[in-house]
Amino acid sequence: MDQYATMDFNDLAFGFVYTKTLHWDYYDATGYVGYLDSEKTINVVMRGTKSAENKLMNADTALTDYTTWPECNCKVHRGVDTGVNGVYP
């Protein structure tokens, strides 16, 4: 069973429904996806830096184009973009 499947969410996250764990072994990127029906939101939550692999990924602080939504003409932190793209599939 997934470690998040039995979590109780309180306070602002009360009613949050966990749906999927995200994990990428290469950089130890971990998080989860769920929704809060009362707010009509979908949430993608990533754990903060924890391991040497995370630190290596996060050290890449250069800005890069946000290619997932190119029409926004946005720049993002390349280390974070790497982690998000690693767990995306």
Secondary structure, DSSP 4 states (H G I P E B T S, - for coil): --TTTT----GGGTT-EEEEEEEEGGGTEEEEEEEEGGGTEEEEEE----SHHHHHHHT---EEE-TTSGGG--EEEHHHHHHHHHH--
